[in-house]
Amino acid sequence: MRHNKKINHLGRTSAHRKALLANMANSLIFHKRISTTTAKAKALRGYVEPLITKAKDDTTHSRRIVFSYLKSKTAVSELFRDVAEKIGDRPGGYTRILKTGNRLGDNAEMCIIELVDFNENMLAAKETKTKSRRSRRGSSKKAEAAVPAAKAEVAKAEDVEMADEPVTDEPQAESEEPKAE
């Protein structure tokens, strides 16, 4: 039974696991996106999101607390300067995990973990997407969709008729003009 087994030990000792998560958190803060296994990404999410929440409050105490986890001055300054500025109004959920399939060597489930507000591609897609309203009738859209489908069927029928005609080496005249003698 799994009673009171909340933490995934990731097959490591406590010191090794803390060092692994600190290094992965540093990489995530610097690069804004890293590729790793799904188990490590889920463990990293629980490790780095409270640190990002602490980064919203830029005090000496919160910097020291975050430094005790990350062990890197540059990562702490990057977190408090750039990351906290972008996620200041977000109430939580600072990371996103996108599954990418299995690794070739050992078939481990791989994913990409990224900071949500730093993915420009998804932000651009969200801005261009407009809301469409649905109506009960919807007949105008169905009619518009039916017209191109009907044209495609007519074009296919013409292609079939063209294929039935015998092929000759002589070029066929487009229009018959009377010969001038």
C-alpha positions as CSV (number, residue, x, y, z in Angstrom):
1,M,0.0,0.0,0.0
2,R,1.1,3.6,-0.7
3,H,0.0,5.3,2.5
4,N,1.8,8.5,3.2
5,K,4.2,8.2,0.2
6,K,3.7,11.6,-1.3
7,I,7.2,12.3,-2.7
8,N,8.7,10.5,-5.7
9,H,12.2,9.6,-4.7
10,L,13.3,9.2,-8.3
11,G,15.6,6.3,-7.4
12,R,18.1,8.6,-5.6
13,T,19.2,9.4,-2.1
14,S,17.9,12.6,-0.5
15,A,21.1,14.7,-1.2
16,H,21.3,13.5,-4.8
17,R,17.6,14.3,-5.4
18,K,18.0,17.8,-3.9
19,A,21.0,18.5,-6.1
20,L,19.2,17.1,-9.2
21,L,16.1,19.3,-8.6
22,A,18.3,22.4,-7.8
23,N,20.2,21.9,-11.1
24,M,17.0,21.3,-13.1
25,A,15.4,24.4,-11.5
26,N,18.4,26.5,-12.5
27,S,18.3,25.2,-16.0
28,L,14.5,25.9,-16.2
29,I,15.0,29.5,-14.9
30,F,17.9,30.2,-17.4
31,H,16.5,28.5,-20.5
32,K,12.7,28.9,-19.7
33,R,12.2,25.4,-21.2
34,I,13.9,22.0,-20.7
35,S,13.4,18.5,-21.9
36,T,13.3,15.7,-19.3
37,T,11.4,12.6,-18.2
38,T,7.8,13.0,-17.1
39,A,8.6,11.8,-13.5
40,K,11.4,14.4,-13.1
41,A,9.2,17.1,-14.6
42,K,6.4,16.5,-12.1
43,A,8.9,16.5,-9.2
44,L,10.4,19.7,-10.6
45,R,7.1,21.4,-10.8
46,G,6.5,20.9,-7.1
47,Y,10.0,22.2,-6.4
48,V,10.1,25.3,-8.5
49,E,6.6,26.7,-8.3
50,P,6.8,27.7,-4.6
51,L,10.1,29.4,-5.4
52,I,8.5,31.4,-8.2
53,T,5.7,32.4,-5.7
54,K,8.4,33.6,-3.3
55,A,10.0,35.6,-6.1
56,K,6.9,37.7,-6.3
57,D,7.8,39.3,-3.0
58,D,11.2,40.8,-3.6
59,T,12.6,41.0,-0.1
60,T,16.0,40.0,1.3
61,H,14.4,37.2,3.3
62,S,12.7,35.7,0.2
63,R,15.9,36.0,-1.8
64,R,17.8,34.1,0.9
65,I,15.1,31.4,1.1
66,V,15.2,30.9,-2.7
67,F,19.0,30.9,-2.6
68,S,19.0,28.1,-0.1
69,Y,17.1,26.0,-2.6
70,L,18.8,27.0,-5.9
71,K,22.5,27.5,-4.7
72,S,23.1,30.0,-7.5
73,K,23.3,33.8,-7.3
74,T,22.8,34.2,-11.0
75,A,19.7,32.0,-11.0
76,V,18.2,33.9,-8.1
77,S,18.8,37.3,-9.7
78,E,17.3,36.0,-13.0
79,L,14.3,34.6,-11.1
80,F,13.6,37.8,-9.2
81,R,14.4,40.2,-12.1
82,D,12.9,38.7,-15.2
83,V,10.7,35.8,-14.3
84,A,8.9,37.5,-11.4
85,E,8.2,40.5,-13.5
86,K,6.3,38.5,-16.1
87,I,4.3,36.3,-13.7
88,G,3.5,39.0,-11.2
89,D,-0.3,38.9,-11.8
90,R,-0.6,35.1,-12.3
91,P,-2.0,33.3,-9.2
92,G,-0.2,30.0,-9.8
93,G,0.4,27.4,-12.4
94,Y,3.7,28.9,-13.6
95,T,4.9,25.8,-15.5
96,R,3.5,23.7,-18.3
97,I,4.3,20.1,-19.1
98,L,4.0,18.9,-22.7
99,K,4.5,15.2,-23.3
100,T,6.7,14.4,-26.3
101,G,6.7,10.7,-26.6
102,N,9.1,8.0,-25.5
103,R,12.9,8.0,-25.5
104,L,14.5,5.6,-27.9
105,G,17.1,4.1,-25.6
106,D,15.0,3.0,-22.6
107,N,11.4,3.9,-23.7
108,A,11.1,6.4,-20.9
109,E,8.2,8.9,-21.2
110,M,9.7,12.2,-22.2
111,C,8.3,15.7,-21.9
112,I,9.1,19.4,-22.1
113,I,8.6,21.5,-19.0
114,E,8.4,25.3,-19.6
115,L,7.5,28.5,-17.9
116,V,4.1,29.5,-19.1
117,D,4.5,33.2,-19.8
118,F,7.7,32.7,-21.8
119,N,6.4,30.6,-24.7
120,E,6.0,33.2,-27.5
121,N,4.5,30.7,-30.0
122,M,1.6,29.8,-27.7
123,L,1.1,33.5,-26.7
124,A,0.9,34.6,-30.3
125,A,-1.5,31.8,-31.2
126,K,-3.8,32.8,-28.3
127,E,-3.9,36.4,-29.4
128,T,-4.8,35.6,-33.0
129,K,-7.5,33.2,-32.0
130,T,-10.9,34.8,-32.0
131,K,-14.0,33.6,-30.4
132,S,-16.7,32.4,-32.8
133,R,-20.4,32.4,-31.9
134,R,-22.5,29.4,-32.5
135,S,-26.0,29.7,-33.8
136,R,-28.8,27.2,-33.8
137,R,-29.4,27.4,-37.5
138,G,-25.9,27.1,-38.8
139,S,-27.3,26.5,-42.3
140,S,-25.3,29.3,-43.9
141,K,-22.0,27.7,-42.8
142,K,-23.2,24.3,-43.9
143,A,-24.3,25.7,-47.3
144,E,-20.9,27.4,-47.7
145,A,-19.2,24.2,-46.9
146,A,-21.4,22.2,-49.3
147,V,-20.6,24.4,-52.3
148,P,-16.8,23.7,-52.3
149,A,-17.5,20.0,-51.8
150,A,-19.9,20.0,-54.8
151,K,-17.3,21.8,-56.9
152,A,-14.7,19.2,-55.9
153,E,-17.0,16.4,-56.9
154,V,-17.6,18.0,-60.3
155,A,-13.9,18.4,-60.8
156,K,-13.3,14.7,-60.0
157,A,-16.0,13.7,-62.5
158,E,-14.4,15.7,-65.2
159,D,-11.0,14.1,-64.5
160,V,-12.6,10.7,-64.9
161,E,-14.2,11.6,-68.2
162,M,-10.9,13.0,-69.5
163,A,-9.2,9.7,-68.5
164,D,-11.7,7.7,-70.6
165,E,-10.8,9.5,-73.9
166,P,-8.1,7.9,-76.0
167,V,-4.7,9.5,-76.1
168,T,-3.4,10.5,-79.5
169,D,0.0,11.9,-80.5
170,E,-1.6,14.7,-82.5
171,P,-2.4,17.9,-80.7
172,Q,-6.0,18.7,-80.6
173,A,-7.2,22.2,-81.8
174,E,-8.9,24.2,-79.1
175,S,-11.2,26.0,-81.6
176,E,-11.9,25.2,-85.2
177,E,-11.0,28.1,-87.5
178,P,-11.8,28.1,-91.2
179,K,-8.7,27.6,-93.3
180,A,-7.7,30.5,-95.5
181,E,-6.9,29.4,-99.0
